[in-house]
């Protein structure tokens, strides 16, 4: 890898085949090969979706149940963020496991670990120290979700031909994004209709079903073309691979831009939208601030999912991986500015639609480009750093957004976040120029 500069975009060659330079090798895939893996990619997406539901189930339940059980507001916040904090430490381990053993068993184990975490939530309802059980459950779930989130993306990259990488990656990434909000809905409905314990047990069951499916659907090995020296590498060699991976400028830009995107959308916006709705009376259909904020976020998530799938299909047909990056970045920044100035429901909805489209238009090209540039036998580690950057941005965003909003108001706060998004412009432009060169 040292001294090698892989092209940003695989080239289309004769016979409708595209060659990708990865780690000094040429990997060829026939143009018709993508159709054979499409059903399997949908299976991986379904596993990712079911696994994500468990994380969402606890969100509408814990704040209410926590107060009933005497857990402080600070502790509830710590519990809810514990899974992301855990992933920050565990993601690099996940990447190494995936590159060494493949996706099947790590993902299945991750889903089983998630099931164990949600069982801890059930135990918390009757335990003498419920806060300890809830916190332990979220830490356990964080380990499992790291294996799931990184592993399903690594799995789809392992089976996707280069010419279908955009659309197939978009399916799995979209399923991951929709799993959490689906869990919010399922958790709230089951808790209201039956009980909180029933919601936790339902999430446990879904995770176990997904774990069994993972053993059947996921590829046994993420990398079938790794150099023999990589498969038998010792500790020093693996450290050298990590150093080489972290030194790749294209990947550094992708990771940095992803951290900023998650800081803005999954951090600042998610944590502050309810406060903005309440301050400006942007209520929907008679709901209060929390209910209206949930509907507004559904608008954003729907737009993001649609844009992600459309971006994936576009990337499969286009000759460029980078063409969407700058326009998508500008959409996110413009949407944040518009939301910060929104005085009506219509303006807020329009701004969230723009942010959602921009987010989808950024995420899928970056993931697809990561798959092109990272050596195939290091996809797991490259994706683990990508997830690490997501968790880092998402962890800092809520506190920064709430504090900026309190000090300066949410109009200036969203404007400042939009300015931080614009910091991507120069490095993303560099990616586009480098691709053409």
Secondary structure, DSSP 8 states (H G I E B T S, - for coil): -TT----SS-EEEGGGEEEEEETTEEEEE-GGGHHHHHHHHHHHHHHHHHHHHHHHHHHHHHHHHHHHTT--HHHHHHHHHHHHHHHHHHHHHHHHHHHHH-SHHHHHHHHHHHHHHHHHHHHHTTSSSHHHHHHHHHHHHHHHHHHHHHHHHHHHHHHS-GGGHHHHHHHHHHHHHHHHHHHHHHHHHHHHHT-HHHHHHHHHHHHHHHHHHHHHHS-S-S-SS--HHHHT--HHHHHHHHHHHHT-HHHHHHHHHHHHHHIIIIIIIHHHHHHHHHHHT---TT--HHHHHHHHHHHHHHHHHHHHHHHHHHHHHSS-SSHHHHHHHHHHHHHHHHHHH--SHHHHHHHHHHHHHHHHHHHHHHHHHHHHHS-GGGHHHHHHHHHHHHHHHHHHHHHHHHHHHHHH-HHHHHHHHHHHHHTHHHHHHHHHHHHH-
